[in-house]
Amino acid sequence: MYEPYTSAAEDPFLITYTHQLEEPGNLEITTKDVTGKSVGGNRFLGSAVEFEYGIKAWWTTELYLDGQATARDGTLFTGYRWENRFRVLPREHWINPVLYVEFENINGADKSLLEVVDNDGEGDLTGPNSETRSEKKREIEAKLILGSYFKGWTFAENFIAEKNVRHAPFEFGYAVGVSRPLALAARPDRCNLCPENFQAGVEMYGGLGTHEHFGLQETSHYVAPTAAWTLANGTRFTVSPTFGLTETSVGFLLRFAVSYEIDQFGRAARHLFRNSGGGQ
């Protein structure tokens, strides 16, 4: 029997995945946003609206709807992503593997920056929307997610492989993170400002080239302290100032997110469907 990973508050990462999956039947809605300005480009806001649903204790699925707005260039919808994560081991171990598979149908104007692979860099963010939106990106992305939970600390490592379904080489990237709540013991009463409702951490991520040119040469890398605050009603706020470490990286990005979890959404939806006569 699968034992879901739980913690006093959600992990604060915005790029790195942990081995935590959504509780079966729960639906979490999140808006993930990133803003920045590349050299030679205009300031932009990239957004992804995420719908995460727990199907089983070992299986979580997510749908992303992406869009962006660029100063003096316009606003547009850039595509969607369908993600699935599968937990491999049924119980908690010192290290817990999760397999991740995602199909992306986005265009070249996408600026959500949910991962960095190959030689992704600030040069990819400078083209006008009228040109970049015509570039189609139908890609399969796979990740090996490794997560550990030790004395209140969460450790996560991701290895990323991505491939365009029609052409281009295999592209690789990584993300790693560590976090901890400000307090481990949860109070019996509901509160918003309890220390256990706050999480702090840091993550690092970047590209690793392709299968032909694997390595760190001319790749972008970022380090990002991150903090999250979870309210008693299930709303979570996350903020992460992000600093580029190489010449090809964007110098500074600001990431922020707002999440809301609906407990047992699946059960309520099935109940409503039956009562409306849809099950007849």
C-alpha positions in Angstrom: 0.0 0.0 0.0 1.3 3.4 -0.9 2.0 5.8 1.9 1.8 9.4 0.8 4.5 11.8 1.8 3.3 14.5 4.1 4.9 17.6 5.7 3.7 20.4 7.9 3.6 22.8 4.9 4.1 22.4 1.1 7.7 22.6 -0.2 8.5 26.1 -1.5 10.2 25.1 -4.8 9.0 26.6 -8.0 11.2 24.6 -10.4 12.5 21.5 -8.5 10.1 18.6 -7.9 10.1 16.6 -4.7 8.7 13.1 -4.3 5.6 14.5 -2.8 2.4 13.7 -4.8 -1.1 15.2 -4.5 -3.4 13.4 -2.1 -5.9 11.2 -4.0 -9.1 13.2 -4.9 -7.5 16.6 -4.1 -7.3 19.3 -6.7 -4.7 22.1 -6.4 -4.9 25.2 -8.6 -1.7 27.3 -9.0 -0.6 30.3 -10.9 3.1 30.3 -11.5 4.6 33.6 -12.8 8.0 34.9 -13.6 9.1 38.3 -14.6 12.4 39.6 -15.9 14.2 41.5 -18.6 16.9 40.2 -20.9 19.7 42.3 -22.4 18.3 43.7 -25.7 14.8 42.6 -24.9 11.7 44.0 -23.2 10.4 43.2 -19.7 8.1 40.2 -19.7 5.7 38.3 -17.5 5.5 34.6 -18.2 2.6 32.7 -16.6 1.4 29.1 -16.2 -1.9 28.1 -14.7 -1.6 24.6 -13.2 -4.4 22.1 -12.3 -2.9 19.3 -10.3 -5.1 16.3 -9.4 -4.3 13.2 -7.3 -5.6 10.2 -9.1 -4.0 7.5 -6.9 -1.5 7.7 -4.0 1.2 6.7 -6.6 -0.1 8.8 -9.5 -0.6 12.6 -9.9 -1.6 14.3 -13.1 -1.4 18.0 -14.1 -2.5 20.3 -16.9 -0.7 23.6 -17.5 -2.0 26.5 -19.6 0.8 28.9 -20.5 0.7 32.5 -21.6 2.9 35.6 -21.6 2.9 39.4 -21.8 5.8 41.4 -23.1 6.1 45.2 -22.8 5.6 46.9 -26.2 5.0 43.6 -27.8 1.6 42.2 -26.7 0.0 39.3 -24.8 -0.7 35.8 -26.1 -1.6 32.3 -25.1 1.5 30.1 -25.8 0.2 26.5 -25.3 -0.4 23.7 -22.9 1.4 20.9 -21.1 0.2 17.6 -19.7 2.2 16.1 -16.9 2.1 12.8 -15.1 4.2 11.7 -12.1 4.4 8.1 -10.8 5.8 7.1 -7.5 7.9 3.9 -7.8 8.2 2.7 -4.2 5.1 2.1 -2.0 6.6 3.3 1.3 9.0 6.0 2.5 12.7 5.2 2.1 15.9 7.2 2.6 15.6 8.1 -1.0 12.4 8.0 -3.0 12.3 7.9 -6.8 9.4 9.4 -8.9 9.1 9.1 -12.7 7.8 12.1 -14.6 6.5 12.3 -18.1 5.2 15.4 -19.8 3.9 16.3 -23.3 4.4 19.9 -24.3 2.5 21.7 -27.1 3.8 25.2 -26.9 5.3 27.8 -29.2 8.6 29.7 -29.3 7.0 32.7 -27.5 6.5 30.8 -24.3 8.3 32.5 -21.3 7.0 30.5 -18.4 10.6 29.1 -17.9 9.4 26.0 -16.0 12.7 24.3 -16.8 16.1 25.0 -18.3 17.7 22.5 -20.7 20.4 22.4 -23.3 21.6 25.9 -24.0 18.4 27.8 -23.1 19.4 31.3 -22.3 18.4 35.0 -22.3 18.8 35.1 -26.1 15.7 32.9 -26.4 13.6 35.7 -24.8 14.4 38.6 -27.1 12.6 37.7 -30.3 9.3 39.6 -31.1 6.1 37.7 -30.5 5.1 38.0 -34.1 8.1 35.8 -35.1 8.5 33.4 -32.1 4.9 32.4 -31.9 5.2 30.6 -35.3 7.8 28.2 -33.9 6.0 25.0 -32.8 7.4 23.0 -29.9 5.8 19.6 -29.5 8.1 17.9 -27.0 8.3 14.9 -24.7 10.0 15.6 -21.4 11.0 13.0 -18.8 12.5 13.5 -15.4 13.9 11.3 -12.7 12.9 12.8 -9.4 14.7 11.8 -6.3 13.5 13.0 -2.9 14.5 12.5 0.7 13.0 13.7 4.0 15.4 13.8 7.0 14.7 15.5 10.4 12.5 18.1 8.8 14.8 18.8 5.9 13.6 18.0 2.3 16.2 17.2 -0.3 15.3 16.9 -4.0 17.3 16.2 -7.2 15.9 16.2 -10.7 17.5 15.0 -13.9 15.7 16.2 -17.0 15.7 14.8 -20.6 13.7 16.5 -23.3 13.1 15.7 -27.0 11.2 17.4 -29.8 8.9 14.7 -31.3 9.9 15.7 -34.9 13.5 16.8 -34.8 16.4 18.1 -32.7 18.7 16.2 -30.3 18.0 15.0 -26.8 18.4 17.9 -24.4 19.3 17.7 -20.8 19.0 19.7 -17.6 18.9 19.5 -13.8 17.3 21.0 -10.7 18.2 20.5 -7.1 16.8 21.9 -3.9 16.8 21.8 -0.1 14.1 23.2 2.2 12.8 23.1 5.8 9.7 24.5 7.6 10.4 27.0 10.4 8.9 24.6 12.9 8.2 20.9 12.7 5.5 20.4 15.3 2.0 21.5 14.1 -0.3 23.2 16.6 -3.7 21.6 17.2 -5.6 24.8 16.4 -5.8 26.4 13.0 -3.7 29.5 12.5 -2.1 31.5 9.7 1.0 32.8 11.4 2.2 29.6 13.0 5.9 28.9 12.3 5.1 25.5 10.8 3.2 27.3 8.0 6.3 28.9 6.7 8.9 27.1 4.5 12.3 28.4 3.4 14.7 26.8 1.0 17.0 27.3 -2.0 17.1 25.7 -5.4 19.6 25.6 -8.3 18.9 24.6 -11.8 20.3 24.8 -15.3 21.1 23.2 -18.7 23.4 20.3 -19.4 23.7 20.4 -23.2 22.6 17.6 -25.6 23.6 14.0 -26.1 26.1 15.2 -28.7 27.5 18.0 -26.6 26.8 17.1 -23.0 28.2 19.4 -20.3 28.2 22.9 -18.9 29.7 24.8 -21.8 27.6 27.8 -22.8 24.7 26.8 -20.6 22.6 28.8 -18.2 22.4 28.2 -14.5 20.4 29.9 -11.7 20.3 29.9 -7.9 17.1 30.9 -6.2 16.3 31.3 -2.5 12.6 30.6 -2.0 10.0 31.0 0.7 6.4 29.8 1.0 3.5 30.7 3.4 0.5 28.4 3.7 -2.7 29.8 5.2 -5.1 27.7 7.3 -7.6 27.7 4.4 -5.2 25.9 2.1 -4.0 29.0 0.2 -0.2 29.2 -0.3 2.0 32.1 -1.4 5.5 31.5 -2.8 8.2 34.0 -3.8 11.6 33.3 -5.2 14.2 35.9 -6.3 16.4 34.2 -8.9 20.0 35.0 -9.9 21.7 34.1 -13.1 25.2 32.6 -12.7 26.6 32.5 -16.2 26.9 34.9 -19.2 24.0 33.2 -21.0 21.6 33.4 -18.0 19.1 36.2 -17.4 20.7 38.3 -14.7 17.7 38.4 -12.5 14.2 36.8 -12.5 11.5 37.2 -9.9 9.2 34.1 -9.5 6.0 34.1 -7.5 3.0 31.8 -7.2 -0.4 31.5 -5.6 -1.9 28.1 -4.9 -5.2 26.9 -3.5 -6.1 23.3 -2.7 -9.6 21.8 -2.8 -9.8 18.8 -0.5 -11.6 15.8 -2.0 -12.7 17.6 -5.1 -13.1 14.3 -6.9 -15.5 12.9 -4.4 -17.6 16.1 -4.4 -17.6 16.1 -8.3 -18.8 12.5 -8.4 -21.5 13.2 -5.8 -22.7 16.2 -7.7 -22.7 14.2 -11.0 -24.8 11.4 -9.5 -27.3 13.8 -7.9 -27.8 15.7 -11.2 -28.8 12.4 -12.8 -25.7 12.0 -14.9 -25.0 8.6 -13.5 -28.3 7.2 -14.7 
